Amino acid sequence: MARPSKPLISRASAVAASIEIIDSEGLDAFSLPRLAKHLGVRAPSLYHHFADKSEILEAVARNIAGAGTLPRRKPGPDWSEYFVTLSMNLRRSILEHRNAAPILLQYLPRDLLIGTYEDSARFLERSGVPAHLHVQILDGMERLTLGAVLTEAMRKPSTKSTIFPSVDPDSQPLLTRALAENEKTSRQLFEEMIRSFLHGVVRNAEVEITDPAELSVGSG
């Protein structure tokens, strides 16, 4: 079948429709004919914007992972909270589309945030974080956040008492007790994990973060 001479749909509408199908019907239901039907066009119309199904799925991954808003926080001694909020925003965006987790795992490109890496490094520098820690922080944040969130997305939502499912009180009394005494939700545990990682990087490097504003005042 020949491709239409003019596109009948936009790239953005095709990506949005793909996410709608995956969210409501599951990943197995997604196909080019299903997407075309959803959009009210024929499949060749999709090739104005995408070479194949894989390219659509990569666009879906970029759209979902890039949907989080950037925190509005100035550089300073509490720099770590900027990255905690960044991870929390990404977690929320991904968990809103749990059915797409396998797509993110397979198609999410390493350079997704390449446009913000330089901005993040600048934020760290202006916050007084030594340059030799920047790669460790940025690489670790990406690995830790995506790994933890994608794992969570591929599981059923849990409560504080079901974070570890199918725990037997008789054979696992210590874990049962730990769950009973746990006061944090999955969201709170994730937040503290990110915060602990960031604080740990600085602590292990035995460096003191100095507020650049104080340095400029002192030098004046």
N, C-alpha and C positions, 0 to 999 in steps of 0.2 A: 504494500500500500504506500502510495507516495506521501511524502511529508507535506503538510499545508504550506503554501507560500508565505503566509504571515502567521505569527504565533497567536493562538486563540486564548492562551493563558499566560500568566506571569510565572517566573521562577519561584517567587515568594509564595504565590497561591498554591503551587504544586507541593512545595515543602510543607506548608501549613496543612494541606489536605492529607499528606502522607502521615503526619503526626496524628491527625484526627483518627485516621483508620487504625494506626498501630495502637493508639490509646484505647479505642473503643472495641476493637475486634482482635487485637493481638498481632504479633509480628508475623505469624504464619499466614494470616489472612492478607498480608500486603503483597501486591504484585502490580506490575504496570497496567494490565487490563483493569484491575480493581481500582487503581488510582484514576485512570482515565474515566471510568464510569462515574466515580465520585465527583469528578470535575465536569462531567457532561460533555466530554470530548472523546475523540478517538486516540488510541495509543500513539500514533505518529506525532501528534501535537506535542508530546512530552519531549521529543528529540530536538526541539528548538532550544531547549535549555539543558538537557542532560544526555550524555552519551549512552548511558545504560542504567540499570537498576542500582548498581554499586555507587554510581555518582549521586543518585538521589539519596541513598542511605547515608553517604558521607555528609551531604548537605543537611540531612536531618540531625546527624550527630553534632555538627557545628552549631546548628540553630538552638538545640536544647542546651548544650554546654555553654553557649555564649549568651544565654538569656538572662543570666544573673546581672544585677546592677552593681556597679563599682561603689565601694563604700566612700562616703564623703567624710574624710578624716585628714587632718593636717599632719605632716611629719612631726615626730617628737618622741619622747621617752616611751609612750604607750603605742609605739609602732606596731607591735605584735597584734593589737586588736584590729588593725586594718586587715591583716591577713586572716584572722579568725573570721571576721565578717565576710570576707571574700569567699572563704571555704563554705561558710554557712549558706550563702546565697547560691553557690553552685550546687550544694547538697539539695536545697529546696527545689531548684529547677529540675534536677535529674529525678528526684523522687516524685515529682508531678507527672513523670512519664516513665513509670517503672517498666512497662512493656518494651521500651526502647533500650533498656540497659544492654542487651547483647549487641545492639548496633553501636553504642558508644564504646563498648569493649573492643569491637572489631575495627571500626572505621574512624574513631576519634584520632585525628592526626596529631603528631607531637608538636607541630607548630601552631596549634589552635590559639595559644595565648602569646605567640611570638610578638605581636604588636604591643602587648602590655609588659613584656619582660623588661624592656628598657625603662618603661615608666616605673615598674616595681623596683628595679635596681636604683633608680633615681630617688624613689621614696625612701628606700633603705639608707642610701647615702645621706640624704637630708635629715634622716632621723638619727644619724650618728652611728649606724651599724657598720663595722669594718668591712671593706670590700671583699676580703678573703672569705667572708661568711655568706656572701650573696648567693653564690651558686648552690651551696648546701641548703640554704633556706628555700630558694625558688624551686630547685629540683625536688627537694624533699616534700615541699608543700603540694606540688602537682602529683607526685606518686602517692603520697599518703591520702590526699583528698579523694582522688579518683578511685584508688584501690578500695578505700573504705566505703565510699558512697555507692560504687557499682556493685560491690558485694551486698550491701544493704538493700539495694534496689531489686536484686534478683531473689531476695527472700521475702517471705510474707511480713507485713508490718507487725512489729512486736510491741508489747507493753513492758513495763519495768520488770515484771515477774516472768516474762517469757523471752527475755533477751537470749538466753540459752534454752532452746526448746527441748521438750521431752526429758526433763530432768526427773530422775527417780529418787525420791526422798530416802528410800531404804539403802540403795547402793551408792548414792551420791549425797550424803548428808551435809558435807561441808559446802558444796556448791548450792544446795538447797537453802542453806542458811545465808550464804552470801547474797543470793537473789532476794531473799526475804528482807535483808537489811539494806539492799541497794535502794537509794533514794533518787537516782538519776534516770531520766528517760534516755532512749537511744540518741535523741538529739543532743541532750546535755552531755552524754558520754563522748559523743563525737566532738563537740565544742571543746571539752576539756582535753581531749587527745591532741587536737591541733594546737591549743594553747601550750600544753606541756612540751610538745615538740619544739616550738619556737623558743620557749624559755630555756629548754635544755640545750639547744644549739649554742646559745650565748653563754650559758653557765659552763658547759663543757669546754668552751674555748677560753674560759677565764678572762673575759673582756668586760669592761664596764661601759655601758652605753651612756654617752654624755649628750645632753640636749644641745644641739648646735646653737640655739638661741642664747644659751648661757655662755657659750664660748665667744660668740660675737660681742656680747655685752662685756665680758671680761677683757677681751682684747682691746675694747674701746677705752 
